[in-house]
Amino acid sequence: MSQDNSGLIDGIIISLFEDFGPSNIFNSSPLSHVEALNVAVKGMTTLGTETAIEKGEIRSYGPIPTPRDPYITIGFFLTLDALHSEDARIIRTGRLVVFWIITRSNKTVSYISLIKQTIRRILRIYKIKTDEDLRNEDVLLKINSKFKIIETGVEPYYLTPEKNVEPFINLALVSDQAPLVIIDNNSKKIDLLIREKTTPGQKMDYIRIVNEFKNKMPKGALYKVEAITESFTIQRILSKEGLIVHQDYSDHLRIRLTDKISFDEINEFLDHQLTPVRDKIASNIIQAFDKKMTLDLNELALQTGLSEKFLHELMEYLIKSNILPKAIMENDILRFN
């Protein structure tokens, strides 16, 4: 199979198991209508429509070949409530939905967890709860656009406080002091963006970590690492790759509170399906807000393994953005008035 590094995803197909059988409602892939339908029919038949998928579950399957070489696909199966159906089984278990990720890159299998998070985020942001919610053309186009950061051929990572290299989707979730690792598969280049003042020793340590990560990549020896510390150049790179995060989060991040805050609202702010660490953060914030309790960031840092500095930045951002309008920070304590 030929390999192309221009991007992780070449397009998506969205399928529904209608009362009469598989049907595609969207196709932005290089596959023709007939080829895309072939993927849906064979894929759903292979999985079996009798397989129970719990509400909220996303199950992946693949990679499997498509009718057009060198494209392969990974299917992401889930169910939505069926608004109109004469099939008792579909009414009972929900309408089967499949997001087919069409790709030429075997590396896409490493992003299965990230793609699942993206799908959950899409369902939440666009309030897709039934099969009819998914049939809206404007919504389908917006869904397609959500995968563009993966389609660019640029893979964004950051260095965690534990000095691990981890992928991210939304830069708002990453500490503004964390070094970023931007992998450009087209130019075989890795930009190490160092956004805080460092000593020569720290800089060399970051470069060493990135080189170790690079050496584990397929064909990693072909990639050149460049460390960048100049602020203007960093901003230009982030803007060019569509990773820059503007201060106006009104569309999907600014959540204004009235009398209470919900678990889903914190989840939406975080812009990801909750991991155990984010679950711990969200649960503590909700509990403190509801009961007007104090929240000790030192204790929260011990519970989550995150740095106190990062938690301070997160809480200050929540307050500054009016997401926690009744909160104040006093030393290491978050208080609610």
PEPECOR-V939274 format. One record per residue. N is the residue number from 1. PHI is phi in degrees with one decimal (none if undefined). OMEGA is omega in radians with two decimals (999 if undefined). Layout:
# PEPECOR-V939274
n=N phi=PHI omega=OMEGA
n=N phi=PHI omega=OMEGA
This chain:
# PEPECOR-V939274
n=1 phi=none omega=3.11
n=2 phi=-72.2 omega=-3.08
n=3 phi=-122.1 omega=3.13
n=4 phi=-126.0 omega=-3.08
n=5 phi=-104.1 omega=-3.08
n=6 phi=-72.8 omega=3.12
n=7 phi=178.1 omega=-3.13
n=8 phi=-82.8 omega=-3.05
n=9 phi=-129.3 omega=3.12
n=10 phi=-100.8 omega=3.12
n=11 phi=153.7 omega=3.13
n=12 phi=-130.7 omega=2.98
n=13 phi=-124.1 omega=3.10
n=14 phi=-115.7 omega=-3.07
n=15 phi=-117.3 omega=3.02
n=16 phi=-124.3 omega=2.98
n=17 phi=-91.9 omega=-3.12
n=18 phi=-73.8 omega=3.11
n=19 phi=-58.3 omega=-3.09
n=20 phi=-95.8 omega=3.13
n=21 phi=131.0 omega=-3.10
n=22 phi=-64.0 omega=3.11
n=23 phi=-150.0 omega=3.09
n=24 phi=-98.5 omega=3.10
n=25 phi=-108.0 omega=3.13
n=26 phi=-157.5 omega=3.12
n=27 phi=-151.5 omega=3.06
n=28 phi=-110.8 omega=-3.08
n=29 phi=-87.6 omega=3.07
n=30 phi=-73.3 omega=-3.11
n=31 phi=-78.6 omega=3.10
n=32 phi=-71.5 omega=3.12
n=33 phi=-57.9 omega=-3.12
n=34 phi=-67.0 omega=3.13
n=35 phi=-64.3 omega=3.14
n=36 phi=-65.6 omega=3.11
n=37 phi=-66.9 omega=3.08
n=38 phi=-59.9 omega=3.10
n=39 phi=-61.3 omega=-3.10
n=40 phi=-64.2 omega=-3.09
n=41 phi=-65.3 omega=-3.12
n=42 phi=-66.9 omega=-3.12
n=43 phi=-65.4 omega=-3.14
n=44 phi=-68.1 omega=3.12
n=45 phi=-67.0 omega=-3.14
n=46 phi=-64.4 omega=3.13
n=47 phi=-66.5 omega=-3.09
n=48 phi=92.5 omega=-3.09
n=49 phi=-73.7 omega=3.10
n=50 phi=-81.8 omega=-3.11
n=51 phi=-65.4 omega=-3.10
n=52 phi=-76.4 omega=3.05
n=53 phi=-120.0 omega=-3.09
n=54 phi=-69.6 omega=3.12
n=55 phi=-61.4 omega=-3.11
n=56 phi=93.4 omega=3.14
n=57 phi=-83.0 omega=3.00
n=58 phi=-124.7 omega=-3.09
n=59 phi=-113.0 omega=-3.14
n=60 phi=-99.3 omega=-3.13
n=61 phi=-146.4 omega=3.13
n=62 phi=127.9 omega=0.17
n=63 phi=-77.3 omega=3.09
n=64 phi=-131.5 omega=-3.13
n=65 phi=-70.8 omega=3.03
n=66 phi=-111.7 omega=3.12
n=67 phi=-65.1 omega=-3.09
n=68 phi=-121.7 omega=3.07
n=69 phi=-72.8 omega=0.20
n=70 phi=-98.2 omega=-3.03
n=71 phi=-75.9 omega=3.02
n=72 phi=-122.5 omega=-3.12
n=73 phi=-142.4 omega=2.99
n=74 phi=-122.4 omega=-3.13
n=75 phi=-97.4 omega=3.09
n=76 phi=-118.5 omega=-3.00
n=77 phi=-98.3 omega=3.07
n=78 phi=-153.4 omega=3.07
n=79 phi=-126.1 omega=3.02
n=80 phi=-125.8 omega=3.07
n=81 phi=-58.8 omega=3.12
n=82 phi=-90.6 omega=-3.08
n=83 phi=-74.3 omega=3.13
n=84 phi=-132.4 omega=3.12
n=85 phi=-157.4 omega=3.05
n=86 phi=-105.6 omega=3.14
n=87 phi=-96.0 omega=-3.08
n=88 phi=-59.3 omega=-3.14
n=89 phi=-66.0 omega=3.14
n=90 phi=-68.2 omega=3.10
n=91 phi=-61.7 omega=-3.09
n=92 phi=-76.0 omega=-3.00
n=93 phi=-102.6 omega=-3.12
n=94 phi=102.7 omega=-3.14
n=95 phi=-81.9 omega=3.09
n=96 phi=-73.0 omega=3.13
n=97 phi=-124.3 omega=3.11
n=98 phi=-130.6 omega=2.94
n=99 phi=-95.2 omega=3.10
n=100 phi=-94.7 omega=3.08
n=101 phi=-91.0 omega=-3.11
n=102 phi=-95.6 omega=-3.01
n=103 phi=-150.8 omega=2.98
n=104 phi=-106.3 omega=-2.99
n=105 phi=-106.0 omega=3.05
n=106 phi=-67.3 omega=-3.14
n=107 phi=-67.1 omega=-3.09
n=108 phi=-60.7 omega=-3.14
n=109 phi=-62.7 omega=3.11
n=110 phi=-74.1 omega=-3.07
n=111 phi=-110.1 omega=-3.11
n=112 phi=-58.6 omega=3.14
n=113 phi=-62.1 omega=-3.14
n=114 phi=-65.4 omega=3.13
n=115 phi=-67.8 omega=3.08
n=116 phi=-60.5 omega=3.10
n=117 phi=-61.9 omega=3.14
n=118 phi=-63.9 omega=3.13
n=119 phi=-64.0 omega=3.11
n=120 phi=-60.9 omega=3.13
n=121 phi=-62.6 omega=3.13
n=122 phi=-60.9 omega=-3.14
n=123 phi=-60.5 omega=-3.11
n=124 phi=-73.6 omega=-3.06
n=125 phi=-62.6 omega=-3.08
n=126 phi=-96.7 omega=3.04
n=127 phi=52.6 omega=-3.13
n=128 phi=-91.0 omega=-3.12
n=129 phi=-117.6 omega=-3.13
n=130 phi=-123.2 omega=3.11
n=131 phi=-63.7 omega=3.14
n=132 phi=-69.2 omega=3.09
n=133 phi=-60.5 omega=-3.07
n=134 phi=-83.2 omega=-3.05
n=135 phi=-86.0 omega=-3.14
n=136 phi=-71.5 omega=-3.05
n=137 phi=-61.7 omega=3.13
n=138 phi=-62.1 omega=3.12
n=139 phi=-65.4 omega=3.14
n=140 phi=-62.2 omega=3.12
n=141 phi=-66.5 omega=3.11
n=142 phi=-68.1 omega=3.09
n=143 phi=-59.3 omega=3.14
n=144 phi=-58.8 omega=-3.11
n=145 phi=-67.7 omega=-3.12
n=146 phi=-67.6 omega=3.14
n=147 phi=-92.3 omega=-3.02
n=148 phi=-65.7 omega=-3.13
n=149 phi=-66.2 omega=3.06
n=150 phi=-83.4 omega=-3.10
n=151 phi=-75.3 omega=-3.02
n=152 phi=-71.0 omega=-3.03
n=153 phi=84.6 omega=3.11
n=154 phi=-107.7 omega=-3.13
n=155 phi=-110.6 omega=-3.13
n=156 phi=-93.9 omega=3.09
n=157 phi=-132.1 omega=3.01
n=158 phi=-142.4 omega=3.08
n=159 phi=-92.7 omega=3.14
n=160 phi=-76.5 omega=3.08
n=161 phi=-57.7 omega=3.11
n=162 phi=-85.9 omega=3.11
n=163 phi=66.4 omega=2.98
n=164 phi=-95.9 omega=3.09
n=165 phi=-96.7 omega=-3.05
n=166 phi=-123.9 omega=3.11
n=167 phi=-76.1 omega=3.03
n=168 phi=-142.3 omega=3.05
n=169 phi=-104.7 omega=-3.04
n=170 phi=-112.4 omega=-3.11
n=171 phi=-64.1 omega=3.13
n=172 phi=-64.0 omega=-3.12
n=173 phi=-88.9 omega=-3.08
n=174 phi=-106.9 omega=3.09
n=175 phi=-54.1 omega=-3.11
n=176 phi=-72.3 omega=3.06
n=177 phi=-100.5 omega=-3.06
n=178 phi=-72.8 omega=3.04
n=179 phi=-62.6 omega=3.14
n=180 phi=-107.6 omega=3.13
n=181 phi=-124.2 omega=-3.08
n=182 phi=-107.2 omega=-3.11
n=183 phi=-96.6 omega=3.09
n=184 phi=-104.2 omega=-3.08
n=185 phi=-72.2 omega=-3.14
n=186 phi=-71.0 omega=-3.08
n=187 phi=-97.2 omega=-3.11
n=188 phi=54.1 omega=-3.07
n=189 phi=-129.5 omega=3.05
n=190 phi=-122.6 omega=3.08
n=191 phi=-94.5 omega=3.03
n=192 phi=-97.3 omega=-3.08
n=193 phi=-95.6 omega=-3.12
n=194 phi=-98.3 omega=-2.95
n=195 phi=-100.6 omega=3.08
n=196 phi=-134.0 omega=3.13
n=197 phi=-66.7 omega=-3.11
n=198 phi=-133.0 omega=3.00
n=199 phi=-82.6 omega=3.07
n=200 phi=-54.8 omega=3.12
n=201 phi=-65.1 omega=3.12
n=202 phi=-64.8 omega=3.13
n=203 phi=-60.7 omega=3.13
n=204 phi=-64.9 omega=3.11
n=205 phi=-65.8 omega=3.10
n=206 phi=-61.3 omega=-3.13
n=207 phi=-62.3 omega=3.12
n=208 phi=-61.2 omega=-3.13
n=209 phi=-62.1 omega=-3.13
n=210 phi=-66.8 omega=3.10
n=211 phi=-64.8 omega=3.08
n=212 phi=-64.2 omega=3.10
n=213 phi=-65.5 omega=-3.13
n=214 phi=-60.7 omega=-3.09
n=215 phi=-66.9 omega=3.10
n=216 phi=-91.9 omega=3.13
n=217 phi=-77.7 omega=2.99
n=218 phi=-60.1 omega=-3.12
n=219 phi=58.6 omega=-3.11
n=220 phi=-61.2 omega=-3.13
n=221 phi=-62.6 omega=-3.12
n=222 phi=-80.3 omega=-3.05
n=223 phi=-90.1 omega=3.12
n=224 phi=-103.5 omega=3.13
n=225 phi=-97.0 omega=3.07
n=226 phi=-127.3 omega=3.10
n=227 phi=-88.2 omega=-3.08
n=228 phi=-124.0 omega=-3.13
n=229 phi=-119.8 omega=-3.08
n=230 phi=-73.3 omega=-2.99
n=231 phi=-58.5 omega=-3.10
n=232 phi=-62.9 omega=3.14
n=233 phi=-64.9 omega=3.10
n=234 phi=-60.9 omega=3.14
n=235 phi=-62.6 omega=-3.13
n=236 phi=-64.8 omega=3.14
n=237 phi=-64.7 omega=-3.13
n=238 phi=-64.5 omega=3.12
n=239 phi=-67.1 omega=-3.12
n=240 phi=-60.0 omega=-3.09
n=241 phi=-90.5 omega=3.11
n=242 phi=72.1 omega=-3.09
n=243 phi=-100.8 omega=-3.10
n=244 phi=-65.3 omega=3.14
n=245 phi=-109.8 omega=-3.12
n=246 phi=-81.2 omega=-3.08
n=247 phi=-76.5 omega=-3.14
n=248 phi=-89.6 omega=-3.11
n=249 phi=-104.2 omega=-2.96
n=250 phi=-61.5 omega=-3.05
n=251 phi=-68.3 omega=-3.02
n=252 phi=-141.4 omega=3.13
n=253 phi=-119.7 omega=-3.06
n=254 phi=-75.2 omega=-3.12
n=255 phi=-117.4 omega=-3.10
n=256 phi=-92.8 omega=-3.09
n=257 phi=-96.8 omega=3.02
n=258 phi=-112.9 omega=-3.12
n=259 phi=-97.3 omega=-3.10
n=260 phi=-153.0 omega=3.09
n=261 phi=-120.7 omega=-3.10
n=262 phi=-101.6 omega=3.09
n=263 phi=-59.4 omega=-3.12
n=264 phi=-64.8 omega=-3.14
n=265 phi=-67.0 omega=3.07
n=266 phi=-64.4 omega=3.11
n=267 phi=-59.4 omega=-3.13
n=268 phi=-65.0 omega=3.08
n=269 phi=-61.2 omega=-3.12
n=270 phi=-67.0 omega=2.96
n=271 phi=67.7 omega=3.10
n=272 phi=-144.1 omega=2.86
n=273 phi=-61.5 omega=-3.03
n=274 phi=-66.7 omega=2.95
n=275 phi=-87.7 omega=3.09
n=276 phi=-55.2 omega=-3.14
n=277 phi=-68.0 omega=3.14
n=278 phi=-66.8 omega=3.07
n=279 phi=-59.7 omega=3.14
n=280 phi=-64.3 omega=3.12
n=281 phi=-62.0 omega=-3.09
n=282 phi=-61.1 omega=-3.10
n=283 phi=-61.9 omega=3.13
n=284 phi=-67.1 omega=3.12
n=285 phi=-64.3 omega=-3.12
n=286 phi=-61.9 omega=-3.13
n=287 phi=-63.1 omega=3.14
n=288 phi=-63.7 omega=-3.13
n=289 phi=-67.7 omega=-3.08
n=290 phi=-61.9 omega=-3.05
n=291 phi=-100.2 omega=-3.12
n=292 phi=52.9 omega=3.12
n=293 phi=-93.5 omega=3.01
n=294 phi=-85.9 omega=3.12
n=295 phi=-125.4 omega=-3.11
n=296 phi=-85.1 omega=-3.08
n=297 phi=-71.7 omega=3.07
n=298 phi=-63.8 omega=3.12
n=299 phi=-68.1 omega=3.13
n=300 phi=-64.3 omega=3.10
n=301 phi=-63.6 omega=3.11
n=302 phi=-66.9 omega=-3.10
n=303 phi=-72.3 omega=-3.02
n=304 phi=-99.0 omega=-3.07
n=305 phi=81.7 omega=3.10
n=306 phi=-85.7 omega=-3.13
n=307 phi=-75.0 omega=3.08
n=308 phi=-61.5 omega=-3.14
n=309 phi=-61.6 omega=3.13
n=310 phi=-63.8 omega=3.14
n=311 phi=-64.1 omega=3.06
n=312 phi=-60.3 omega=-3.12
n=313 phi=-62.4 omega=3.14
n=314 phi=-64.5 omega=-3.12
n=315 phi=-65.6 omega=3.12
n=316 phi=-63.8 omega=3.10
n=317 phi=-67.3 omega=3.13
n=318 phi=-60.9 omega=3.13
n=319 phi=-71.5 omega=-3.11
n=320 phi=-61.7 omega=-3.12
n=321 phi=-82.8 omega=3.13
n=322 phi=67.5 omega=3.04
n=323 phi=-78.1 omega=3.01
n=324 phi=-121.1 omega=-3.01
n=325 phi=-68.8 omega=-3.10
n=326 phi=-102.7 omega=-3.07
n=327 phi=-110.0 omega=3.04
n=328 phi=-137.8 omega=3.07
n=329 phi=-104.6 omega=3.05
n=330 phi=-126.9 omega=-3.04
n=331 phi=57.7 omega=-3.13
n=332 phi=-104.8 omega=-3.07
n=333 phi=-118.4 omega=3.01
n=334 phi=-94.5 omega=-3.12
n=335 phi=-120.4 omega=3.08
n=336 phi=-114.3 omega=-3.14
n=337 phi=-80.1 omega=999
